[in-house]
């Protein structure tokens, strides 16, 4: 699946998304309930602020006594007492409300971050088990955007927004109760206006979804552009294409700007419209409320309390557009997150896999057909048997299928038809872990993690002694390099190992392959990018790695594979010649001899 072609189909199926989200919410349900329980009085307390206005105006200002009956007991205060008590009560009330707000914010933030971390962890687990084709099809920027940004948007916001909506809901309940207590007639007008304010929100869902998806793709392109700038900084400098790269970057951020402004243009009218609806409601209440006060149907205090309730009620309503836009963005992000969870690796294990415990006899490729793209075969009915302890070299023109063939053995890709067996057992019947534990791969450009040399070597095995590590270092001809480094084997290699030379990186990779001690070794053009001195050192290290192993070598320099037990010539996805060096050199007009003669004639010409 190409991640930039996301659809977020279920982003409007709120119940389904919440059901799928619930396993991540469930471990923290107690804290969420506490947060929501706090949100209820936090919302209801807004009504108290409006409620006390009525007795304050009617009693403290109007001079009436305040009386209230609770469970048959009558409590009474004079107007003067109200003057002193209510301001003090307002301060205490504000302090209490502040404590509740702090607790609510802390709990909801803690829960949101925990949920986000759990989602990211599960997504990352799936990501590291995805098949290589997935990474071939998706840029690093899109992967980062989908696997980091979407979980942040989805889980960080959902608890906070639900809490906000819950607080606003109970705040509305409390304020509506105060409005009804003050005047039923005015309350009917206020509630009708409130309902009218909700209508525009539901007209924007699809536009928000489309804009969010487009924005995700562009943000991924921007991240990818920055990644390429970091990785290709020397290429950019050597070709003096800084301005071109900047222009491309500006083009992407302009696209993001256009999409965001297009969404703003389509959604920004909601807030002014809601302000207008709210203003019409307030104007109507002021006109009709004045009439009720003048006709003595309600007191001045009741009218003031009602106006305060109405204004407090319309405040969240006027920002409802932004809140609902945020909520919809969250559900769109949730839809995209669960699209990632629904992705399945194309490399699947058998139902009852067996464990591979070394190579005893041979590896066979039987009528193997493979294609990256449908109906465009890269390998065509390849037959090959490699016996235990044999060293087989593969040569041929670029794009002929050499690397593809050896990539099928550790199941980086699965074949379309045919069979690959180890000791007669189809490799699909082995557990992926045991299959790959029995194969060491040294690539042309070996990836080193931004860690120490020792940590990169220990990728092969964790539970080994320092003696075993240094034995691997010596076998890889790496000791002379390490002893001259300031921190020795604990020297940090930098991102992708860029603090080491190409030959040094290759020897680190060979050291970890030696430490792994797998019975099958794949060397994919491991010396093609090195100078003669580095190649000589790496060749010695490779010789140590290959001892008593079954080895597949892909070589560009034919001089490096003359001692191979067998040489396979692959062109256009088929094996065209096979034999040892001396046998193939005797074949008149043979492909191997032609390649060999061409390569050495080119060397002589250069000399």
PyMOL commands that set and color helices and strands:
alter all, ss='L'
color gray80, all
select helices_A, chain A and resi 3-5+14-26+29-61+79-128+132-137+140-182+184-203+205-231+233-238+242-267+269-294+300-318+320-342+402-407+427-429+432-437+453-457+466-475+479-483+488-490+495-497+502-516+532-546+558-561+581-585+591-606
alter helices_A, ss='H'
color red, helices_A
select strands_A, chain A and resi 66-70+73-77+362-373+376-387+391-395+417-422+425-426+439-442+520-524+550-554+566-571+574-579
alter strands_A, ss='S'
color yellow, strands_A
deselect
rebuild
show_as cartoon
